């Protein structure tokens, strides 16, 4: 039986996919409002799904296994709230036909890239060491089911 991928590969790969889709959105001409709206909605939906998997499946396992990590998990959760609020504001702008305002896009990228780096440097490697192969397969299926 093949070894399942490591959680860091799955979730880091999802970060990379989301980054590529954000770049596609940003490089789509502003005049192509329909394409930009579709790209944004897809990006937003999948980023929120990614956050939901972390909040429901990953972060609780960290705290349950090692309560001393609660502070770091809470920081990641606070960043999720900032990301979600910025996505909400971006969705309002897109819905009203204003497109993706540069200031909101910059806010999202600032928090998102720092957040992703923190997850990839600490949370995902920690989870690689503490999740069973079966648990990783569940996460893989969640990503595939919603992606």
N, C-alpha and C positions, 0 to 999 in steps of 0.2 A: 504494500500500500504506500503510495507516495506521501511524503511528508507535507503537511499543509504549510502554506506560506506563514511567515511570522506576522503577527499583528502589525508591527511597524511597517512591513511591506504593504499590507492591505490599506491601512489608514494613511500612510505616507503617499501611497499611490493615488488615493482619493484626493489628498491635498493637491498633488500635481495635476490631476485631471481638472479640478476646480480652478486652479491657477491658469491653466491653458484656456479654459472656457471664459474666464474673466478677461484674458488678453484678447480673445476673439471678439468679445463684446466691445472692448475699448477700441479695437481697430476696425470695427464695422462702421461705415460712414454714418454720420448723424442723420443724413437724409434718408437712410433706410430704417425708418422708425419701426416698421413691423418686425424686421429681423432683429433689431436691437431689443425690442420688447420681448420677443420670444427667447432670445439668448439670456436676457436678464431673468426672466421667469424660470427658465431651466436651471440657471446658476443658483438662484435664490432657493428654489425647491430642494435641490440636491445639497446645498450647504446646510439648510435647516435639517434635512434628513441626517446628514453627517453629525451635526450637533446633537440631535436626538439620540443617535446610537451611543455617542460618548456619554451623554447624561444618564441614559437608562441602563446601558450595558457595561460601560468601562469604568467610569468614575466611581460608582458604588463598589465595584470590586476592589479598587485601590484602597478605599477607606475601610472596607470590611477586613481586608487582609492586613493592612498596616495603618491603623488610626493616626499614627504620627505624620502621615502624608496629607491629612485633612487640609492643612493650610494651603498647600500647593494646589490641591483639587479645587478648593474654594476660589483661588485666584483664576484658574481656568474657567470656572463657572461664571465668575464675574465678567470675564472677557466674553464669554458666550452671550451674556446679556447685552453687552455693548455692541457686539456683532449683530444680534437680533434687532436691536433698536435701530441701528444704522441701516440694516436691510429694510426695515419697516419704512423709514424715511425715504430711502431710495425707491421703494415700490410706490409710495405716494407720488413722488416726482415723475416716475415713469407713467403711472396711471393718469396723471394730469397732462401728459404730453410734453413735459419739460425734459425728458430724456434722463441721462445720468449726470447730475451736477458734479462738477469736478471736485468741489470741497467735500461732498459726501463720499465720493469715490476714494479720495485721499484718506478720509477718516477710516473707511472700511479697510483699505489696504494696510494702513498703519497698524491697526489692532490685529487684523487677521494674520499678517505675516509674522509679527512678533509672537502671536499666540501659537501659530503652527510650528514655529521654531522651538518653542517651549515644549510643545507636545512631542515633537520628533526627537528632541534631545533628552527629555526626562520621562514623560508619561508612557509613550509607546515602548521604549526599551524596558521600563519597569514592568509593563504588562507582558512583554515577551518572556520575561523571566517567571511570571506568576500565573499565566493562563495555561490551561491544558489545551492539547490539540483540539479536543472537542469544542471547547469554548471559542477557540479561534475560528473553527468551521462555522459556528453559529453566527459570528460576526461577519464572516465572508458571505454567508447566505443573506444576512440582513442587507449588506451593501449591494449584492447582486439583485435582491428582490426589489429594492427601492431605487436602484440606479438606472 
